[in-house]
Amino acid sequence: MDITTIIMALIFARSLILLVGMMKNKLLHGGGCCGGHEAPQRKVKVADKNIRHYNYHYEVAIEGMVCGNCATRVENALNKNDGIYAKVDLGNKKAVIHAKQEISKADVARYLKELPYTMMDFR
């Protein structure tokens, strides 16, 4: 074996080790668009998911969501408020909000104010 073959084998081995490490990190922590290799967001649990218990229903268009973590962040920001059960449709970039009491566009803006997304429409 000549020195060139040994050097090429070492470079190949090093590249393979780096690739395996990157794949492991992606599998363990996700590879979402938000923050590189950020861990998946944990969902806020809503105690009452029966939408018949909610008298008010709204649709909110939200721009800037590009991955599942984005959608979960929006759901969490809404669902952590008492009397609200929200689900986000990432494909259509909207949140469907079920509320036990009437809420306003300003309320929803306040719930989402810490997030880097833009509320486009409120119905």
Helices and strands as residue ranges (DSSP letters): H 3-29, G 51-53, E 56-63, H 68-79, E 84-89, E 94-99, H 105-112, E 118-122
